[in-house]
Amino acid sequence: MGERLKLLKEITELPGVSGYEDEVRAYIREHMAGYAEISKDNLGSIICKKTGSSATPKIMMAGHMDEVGMMVTYITKEGFLKFQTLGGWWEQVMLAQRVVVRTSSGDVTGIIGSKPPHILGDEERKKVVEKDDMFIDIGASSREEAESMGVLPGDPVVPVSPFQQMKNPKLLMAKAWDNRLGCAIFMEAIKELAGVDHPNTVYGVGTVQEEVGLRGAMTSVAAVEPDIGFALEVDIAGDMPGVKEFEAVAKLGKGPSILLYDSSMLPHRKLRDFVVQTAKAANIPLQFASMPGGGTDAGRIHLYKTGVPSIVIGVPTRYIHSHAGIIHKDDFDQAVALMVELIKRLDAATVAEIKRD
């Protein structure tokens, strides 16, 4: 297994739901030591600073460390766990899935309970089970037994889904692509820039709590005070049955994408044009996407102080916000290459031109 595959395997298999990103932060800190100056903000977002030939302009690459998951909120007298979702889950992808409850005394395996089809009536089969009616079965017979296992309200719950290289080795299946991919992109981009002259200072930022309100971006952008912002993200791949082409246009293996619209931000027009021109000059394929719902860290970065020209660069991913998604490794490699090319070109004059009327 190559170094990049090893990175993608290790970083996706780490537990790190919103508010509990500690292990992801420690992993980034360990692997970026020697490549960047490491710090963090007071919410826990990690900041990897690499100075080029100039202290300015400052370029921020943000990838959020958190994944969608859950939190234990209540233990029933029979020992079942009620939970709060952390991030956006669709009920139909949740039932009968394995999870791990991360307790202070160790991991406790469980499953989101579901009725077998044999005892479902005709009407019940047609209904989607609401999250509020779901529970996690950890094999406890009482509240006391669950507590003896170390389970307490507030414990994070993480999906179980090991990294898997598929039969087509370019296709990779794992949990938490959203958004360990963004973290891996800025890590690899900074490594690629080792020993390379670039006319700026680069900040790779692993943000916290994106899935519950873009919170880490709001604090980390204040720590960095960037001139240009990139949110490195997943994009919704639409190349599967049931998705109309105009609903999600990105396809696996066709290159990274830029997001033209989401509910939190419109990209800066001149920065968008600069990204398109750079991709074309470097022979990097580029797709265009829009997303009527949801937002990214760029939704907070671009509003800092008097404004930060920002854009989202994504890697097409199937089945986001579920237990497992699929990406194409070439899209990841090309996203890294694109970020390296952008950083090499973002000198003071170019940034001033992007900001100019």
RODO-2510 file (C-alpha; in nm, 4 decimals, decimal comma):
residues 357
     n   res          X          Y          Z
     1     m     0,0000     0,0000     0,0000
     2     g     0,1417     0,3369    -0,1054
     3     e     0,1863     0,6249     0,1348
     4     r    -0,1213     0,8136     0,0128
     5     l    -0,3436     0,5072     0,0387
     6     k    -0,2049     0,4461     0,3863
     7     l    -0,2881     0,8053     0,4818
     8     l    -0,6440     0,7743     0,3472
     9     k    -0,6978     0,4442     0,5272
    10     e    -0,5654     0,5654     0,8598
    11     i    -0,7340     0,9044     0,8646
    12     t    -1,0783     0,7725     0,7633
    13     e    -1,0747     0,4905     1,0176
    14     l    -1,0112     0,7313     1,3052
    15     p    -1,3149     0,8152     1,5208
    16     g    -1,4025     1,1831     1,5175
    17     v    -1,7648     1,2885     1,5277
    18     s    -1,8466     1,6560     1,5795
    19     g    -1,7062     1,7852     1,9071
    20     y    -1,4851     1,4780     1,9555
    21     e    -1,2132     1,5300     1,6950
    22     d    -0,9178     1,4729     1,9328
    23     e    -0,7742     1,1632     1,7627
    24     v    -0,7897     1,3211     1,4183
    25     r    -0,6167     1,6327     1,5475
    26     a    -0,3422     1,4205     1,7095
    27     y    -0,2946     1,2303     1,3832
    28     i    -0,2566     1,5494     1,1797
    29     r    -0,0185     1,6937     1,4382
    30     e     0,1998     1,3830     1,4266
    31     h     0,2098     1,3577     1,0480
    32     m     0,2639     1,7278     0,9790
    33     a     0,5475     1,7706     1,2274
    34     g     0,8529     1,8682     1,0261
    35     y     0,6434     2,0063     0,7408
    36     a     0,4668     2,2927     0,9166
    37     e     0,4460     2,4987     1,2334
    38     i     0,1577     2,3538     1,4355
    39     s    -0,0876     2,5411     1,6589
    40     k    -0,4576     2,5270     1,7419
    41     d    -0,7399     2,7612     1,8280
    42     n    -0,9428     2,7483     2,1480
    43     l    -1,2175     2,5263     2,0006
    44     g    -0,9644     2,2660     1,8885
    45     s    -0,9119     2,3351     1,5182
    46     i    -0,5523     2,2516     1,4221
    47     i    -0,3509     2,5001     1,2157
    48     c    -0,0518     2,3889     1,0064
    49     k     0,1473     2,6928     0,8920
    50     k     0,4065     2,6715     0,6143
    51     t     0,5874     2,9939     0,5270
    52     g     0,7092     3,0431     0,1724
    53     s     0,9201     3,3287     0,0393
    54     s     0,6786     3,5870     0,1821
    55     a     0,4705     3,6178     0,4969
    56     t     0,1803     3,7426     0,2844
    57     p    -0,0548     3,6819     0,1188
    58     k    -0,1950     3,4225     0,3588
    59     i    -0,3715     3,1281     0,1961
    60     m    -0,6074     2,9175     0,4080
    61     m    -0,6949     2,5593     0,3141
    62     a    -0,9668     2,4271     0,5449
    63     g    -1,0814     2,0665     0,5742
    64     h    -1,3075     1,9736     0,8626
    65     m    -1,1980     1,6906     1,0893
    66     d    -1,5430     1,5869     1,2103
    67     e    -1,7639     1,3195     1,0582
    68     v    -2,1362     1,2660     1,0976
    69     g    -2,2223     1,0533     1,3989
    70     m    -2,4322     1,0520     1,7121
    71     m    -2,4256     1,1201     2,0855
    72     v    -2,5845     0,9167     2,3638
    73     t    -2,8563     1,1227     2,5319
    74     y    -3,0441     0,8698     2,7475
    75     i    -3,0249     0,5098     2,8697
    76     t    -3,3586     0,3316     2,9049
    77     k    -3,4309     0,1126     3,2060
    78     e    -3,3967    -0,1871     2,9719
    79     g    -3,0414    -0,0814     2,8747
    80     f    -3,1048     0,0584     2,5260
    81     l    -2,9451     0,3888     2,4215
    82     k    -3,1325     0,6864     2,2826
    83     f    -2,9224     0,9296     2,0820
    84     q    -2,8929     1,2688     1,9180
    85     t    -2,7572     1,2808     1,5649
    86     l    -2,4489     1,4960     1,5032
    87     g    -2,4804     1,6150     1,1456
    88     g    -2,7404     1,5407     0,8821
    89     w    -2,8584     1,1786     0,8647
    90     w    -3,1325     1,0352     0,6435
    91     e    -3,3262     0,7777     0,8416
    92     q    -3,3255     0,5130     0,5677
    93     v    -2,9468     0,4691     0,5866
    94     m    -2,9331     0,4265     0,9646
    95     l    -3,1220     0,1133     1,0699
    96     a    -2,9315    -0,2105     1,1404
    97     q    -2,5931    -0,0377     1,1105
    98     r    -2,3062    -0,1131     1,3469
    99     v    -2,1705     0,1641     1,5681
   100     v    -1,9145     0,2092     1,8446
   101     v    -1,9892     0,4036     2,1613
   102     r    -1,6683     0,5767     2,2713
   103     t    -1,6743     0,5693     2,6524
   104     s    -1,4150     0,6889     2,9026
   105     s    -1,3501     0,3206     2,9847
   106     g    -1,3189     0,1965     2,6251
   107     d    -1,5211     0,1189     2,3159
   108     v    -1,8621    -0,0483     2,3357
   109     t    -1,9972    -0,2011     2,0147
   110     g    -2,3646    -0,1671     1,9311
   111     i    -2,6190    -0,1747     1,6519
   112     i    -2,9032     0,0589     1,5636
   113     g    -3,1977    -0,1700     1,6290
   114     s    -3,4601    -0,2594     1,3706
   115     k    -3,7593    -0,4897     1,3475
   116     p    -3,7220    -0,7959     1,1214
   117     p    -3,9527    -0,7922     0,8166
   118     h    -4,1391    -1,1020     0,9404
   119     i    -4,3342    -0,9019     1,1982
   120     l    -4,3932    -0,5837     1,0001
   121     g    -4,7466    -0,5111     0,8843
   122     d    -4,8125    -0,3819     0,5329
   123     e    -4,8526    -0,0208     0,6432
   124     e    -4,5520    -0,0308     0,8724
   125     r    -4,3306    -0,1509     0,5858
   126     k    -4,4102     0,1671     0,3937
   127     k    -4,3125     0,4035     0,6732
   128     v    -3,9682     0,5510     0,7342
   129     v    -3,8658     0,5016     1,0970
   130     e    -3,7994     0,8410     1,2561
   131     k    -3,4685     0,9047     1,4305
   132     d    -3,6522     0,9794     1,7533
   133     d    -3,7901     0,6249     1,7516
   134     m    -3,4505     0,4589     1,6991
   135     f    -3,2249     0,3127     1,9655
   136     i    -2,8822     0,1528     1,9970
   137     d    -2,8561    -0,2025     2,1306
   138     i    -2,5248    -0,2640     2,3120
   139     g    -2,6289    -0,5977     2,4603
   140     a    -2,7136    -0,4575     2,8032
   141     s    -3,0187    -0,5845     2,9923
   142     s    -3,0633    -0,2796     3,2152
   143     r    -2,9577     0,0804     3,2649
   144     e    -2,7263    -0,0360     3,5423
   145     e    -2,5547    -0,2884     3,3149
   146     a    -2,5087    -0,0274     3,0424
   147     e    -2,3560     0,2080     3,2963
   148     s    -2,1298    -0,0704     3,4235
   149     m    -1,9954    -0,0943     3,0665
   150     g    -1,8942     0,2706     3,1005
   151     v    -2,1716     0,4208     2,8879
   152     l    -2,2918     0,7662     2,9914
   153     p    -2,5040     1,0373     2,8278
   154     g    -2,2755     1,2572     2,6210
   155     d    -2,0634     0,9706     2,4887
   156     p    -1,9967     0,9968     2,1132
   157     v    -2,1194     0,7248     1,8773
   158     v    -1,9144     0,6481     1,5642
   159     p    -2,0179     0,4504     1,2537
   160     v    -1,8272     0,1259     1,1924
   161     s    -1,6955     0,0966     0,8361
   162     p    -1,3337    -0,0087     0,7690
   163     f    -1,1444     0,1333     0,4712
   164     q    -1,1638    -0,0906     0,1641
   165     q    -0,9869    -0,0768    -0,1710
   166     m    -1,2443    -0,2120    -0,4132
   167     k    -1,1997    -0,4617    -0,6989
   168     n    -1,1271    -0,1619    -0,9186
   169     p    -0,8291    -0,0455    -0,7082
   170     k    -0,8872     0,3204    -0,7986
   171     l    -1,2208     0,3114    -0,6130
   172     l    -1,1931     0,3474    -0,2358
   173     m    -1,4705     0,2805     0,0166
   174     a    -1,4646     0,4168     0,3710
   175     k    -1,6519     0,6125     0,6316
   176     a    -1,5729     0,9777     0,7006
   177     w    -1,4672     1,0816     0,3518
   178     d    -1,6732     1,3831     0,4565
   179     n    -1,4394     1,5289     0,5427
   180     r    -1,1133     1,3553     0,6156
   181     l    -1,0593     1,3997     0,2415
   182     g    -1,0215     1,7740     0,2919
   183     c    -0,7719     1,7175     0,5722
   184     a    -0,5737     1,4710     0,3600
   185     i    -0,5681     1,7160     0,0666
   186     f    -0,4118     1,9996     0,2665
   187     m    -0,1693     1,7584     0,4348
   188     e    -0,0493     1,6233     0,1004
   189     a    -0,0391     1,9689    -0,0585
   190     i     0,1849     2,1019     0,2195
   191     k     0,4103     1,7955     0,1870
   192     e     0,4335     1,8524    -0,1904
   193     l     0,5412     2,2102    -0,1207
   194     a     0,8329     2,1009     0,0995
   195     g     1,1435     2,2565    -0,0513
   196     v     0,9344     2,4370    -0,3140
   197     d     0,9398     2,8154    -0,3432
   198     h     0,5907     2,9640    -0,3097
   199     p     0,5229     3,3378    -0,2787
   200     n     0,2956     3,3302     0,0252
   201     t     0,2287     3,1619     0,3569
   202     v     0,0001     2,8604     0,3567
   203     y    -0,2245     2,7473     0,6412
   204     g    -0,3718     2,3972     0,6363
   205     v    -0,6524     2,3983     0,8906
   206     g    -0,8371     2,0961     1,0266
   207     t    -1,1560     2,2508     1,1610
   208     v    -1,3912     2,1168     1,4268
   209     q    -1,7706     2,0946     1,4369
   210     e    -1,8409     2,1717     1,0715
   211     e    -2,1287     1,9244     1,0569
   212     v    -2,3152     2,1022     1,3360
   213     g    -2,2846     2,4594     1,2141
   214     l    -1,9455     2,5442     1,0569
   215     r    -1,8242     2,6392     1,4030
   216     g    -1,4524     2,5655     1,3803
   217     a    -1,4196     2,7709     1,0626
   218     m    -1,5553     3,0741     1,2455
   219     t    -1,2823     3,0640     1,5101
   220     s    -0,9896     2,9374     1,3022
   221     v    -1,0341     3,2044     1,0338
   222     a    -0,9888     3,4626     1,3105
   223     a    -0,6635     3,2924     1,4094
   224     v    -0,5314     3,2842     1,0520
   225     e    -0,6772     3,6078     0,9083
   226     p    -0,6339     3,4851     0,5492
   227     d    -0,6284     3,6784     0,2247
   228     i    -0,7706     3,3842     0,0257
   229     g    -0,9804     3,0931     0,1532
   230     f    -1,0269     2,7420     0,0161
   231     a    -1,2662     2,4921     0,1689
   232     l    -1,1485     2,1444     0,0708
   233     e    -1,4486     1,9153     0,0676
   234     v    -1,6355     1,6229    -0,0780
   235     d    -1,8773     1,6830    -0,3617
   236     i    -2,1968     1,4878    -0,4217
   237     a    -2,1368     1,2383    -0,7012
   238     g    -2,4472     1,1832    -0,9107
   239     d    -2,3250     0,8985    -1,1306
   240     m    -2,5573     0,6336    -0,9908
   241     p    -2,9149     0,5144    -1,0468
   242     g    -3,1928     0,7371    -0,9177
   243     v    -3,0070     1,0682    -0,9453
   244     k    -3,1053     1,3048    -1,2246
   245     e    -2,8054     1,4515    -1,4055
   246     f    -2,8945     1,8091    -1,3118
   247     e    -2,9346     1,7170    -0,9415
   248     a    -2,5684     1,6188    -0,8955
   249     v    -2,3472     1,6512    -1,1999
   250     a    -2,0083     1,5411    -1,0632
   251     k    -1,8819     1,1972    -1,1616
   252     l    -1,6147     0,9748    -1,0109
   253     g    -1,2865     0,9755    -1,2002
   254     k    -1,3542     1,2991    -1,3898
   255     g    -1,1510     1,5283    -1,1662
   256     p    -1,2116     1,7566    -0,8664
   257     s    -1,4944     2,0093    -0,8730
   258     i    -1,5612     2,3672    -0,7790
   259     l    -1,8869     2,4509    -0,6067
   260     l    -2,0794     2,7263    -0,7842
   261     y    -2,3526     2,7603    -0,5199
   262     d    -2,4591     2,6326    -0,1803
   263     s    -2,6806     2,7712     0,0938
   264     s    -2,3870     2,9276     0,2792
   265     m    -2,1842     3,0943     0,0025
   266     l    -2,1466     3,2012    -0,3572
   267     p    -1,7816     3,1673    -0,4618
   268     h    -1,5792     3,4791    -0,5325
   269     r    -1,6133     3,5268    -0,9095
   270     k    -1,2539     3,6300    -0,9859
   271     l    -1,1134     3,3560    -0,7611
   272     r    -1,3373     3,1088    -0,9417
   273     d    -1,1983     3,2243    -1,2762
   274     f    -0,8433     3,1985    -1,1423
   275     v    -0,9025     2,8377    -1,0328
   276     v    -1,0484     2,7478    -1,3728
   277     q    -0,7560     2,9090    -1,5555
   278     t    -0,5000     2,7388    -1,3314
   279     a    -0,6589     2,3972    -1,3781
   280     k    -0,6586     2,4459    -1,7544
   281     a    -0,2941     2,5581    -1,7606
   282     a    -0,1905     2,2574    -1,5488
   283     n    -0,4024     2,0087    -1,7513
   284     i    -0,6067     1,9155    -1,4439
   285     p    -0,9674     1,8157    -1,5236
   286     l    -1,2277     2,0217    -1,3400
   287     q    -1,5988     1,9680    -1,2818
   288     f    -1,8652     2,2198    -1,1804
   289     a    -2,1229     2,1548    -0,9106
   290     s    -2,4009     2,3268    -0,7194
   291     m    -2,5752     2,2256    -0,3991
   292     p    -2,9062     2,3900    -0,3024
   293     g    -2,8889     2,2598     0,0552
   294     g    -2,6053     2,2470     0,3049
   295     g    -2,2923     2,4552     0,3426
   296     t    -1,9180     2,4347     0,3956
   297     d    -1,6500     2,6032     0,6028
   298     a    -1,6141     2,8578     0,3218
   299     g    -1,9539     2,9865     0,4317
   300     r    -1,7863     3,1266     0,7428
   301     i    -1,4400     3,1980     0,6035
   302     h    -1,5647     3,4357     0,3337
   303     l    -1,7513     3,6506     0,5880
   304     y    -1,4527     3,7226     0,8126
   305     k    -1,4083     4,0958     0,8823
   306     t    -1,4408     4,2796     0,5493
   307     g    -1,4539     3,9544     0,3522
   308     v    -1,2172     3,6841     0,2260
   309     p    -1,2388     3,5708    -0,1384
   310     s    -1,3215     3,2024    -0,1032
   311     i    -1,4192     2,8948    -0,3003
   312     v    -1,4904     2,5253    -0,2413
   313     i    -1,2845     2,2572    -0,4133
   314     g    -1,4385     1,9120    -0,3815
   315     v    -1,3738     1,5455    -0,4543
   316     p    -1,6819     1,3653    -0,5945
   317     t    -1,8071     1,1106    -0,3424
   318     r    -2,0962     0,8660    -0,3515
   319     y    -2,3205     0,8083    -0,0478
   320     i    -2,2025     1,0908     0,1800
   321     h    -2,3632     1,1189     0,5240
   322     s    -2,3994     0,7433     0,5536
   323     h    -2,1865     0,4657     0,6983
   324     a    -1,9685     0,4335     0,3862
   325     g    -1,8884     0,6341     0,0757
   326     i    -1,6869     0,5770    -0,2425
   327     i    -1,4276     0,8013    -0,4082
   328     h    -1,1915     0,7696    -0,7045
   329     k    -0,8272     0,8057    -0,6080
   330     d    -0,7420     1,0000    -0,9237
   331     d    -0,9845     1,2745    -0,8167
   332     f    -0,8059     1,3012    -0,4826
   333     d    -0,4610     1,3129    -0,6457
   334     q    -0,5781     1,5800    -0,8908
   335     a    -0,7272     1,7889    -0,6079
   336     v    -0,3881     1,7844    -0,4347
   337     a    -0,2134     1,8776    -0,7589
   338     l    -0,4595     2,1627    -0,8165
   339     m    -0,4014     2,3075    -0,4711
   340     v    -0,0245     2,2940    -0,5203
   341     e    -0,0525     2,4774    -0,8530
   342     l    -0,2842     2,7402    -0,7055
   343     i    -0,0518     2,8080    -0,4142
   344     k     0,2493     2,8459    -0,6446
   345     r     0,0626     3,1154    -0,8388
   346     l    -0,1008     3,3131    -0,5561
   347     d     0,1537     3,5906    -0,5102
   348     a     0,0747     3,9387    -0,3772
   349     a     0,0028     4,0858    -0,7198
   350     t    -0,2320     3,8023    -0,8156
   351     v    -0,4232     3,8265    -0,4880
   352     a    -0,4488     4,2050    -0,5256
   353     e    -0,5885     4,1570    -0,8764
   354     i    -0,8440     3,9033    -0,7486
   355     k    -0,9604     4,1545    -0,4880
   356     r    -0,9641     4,4508    -0,7261
   357     d    -1,2956     4,5747    -0,8717
***
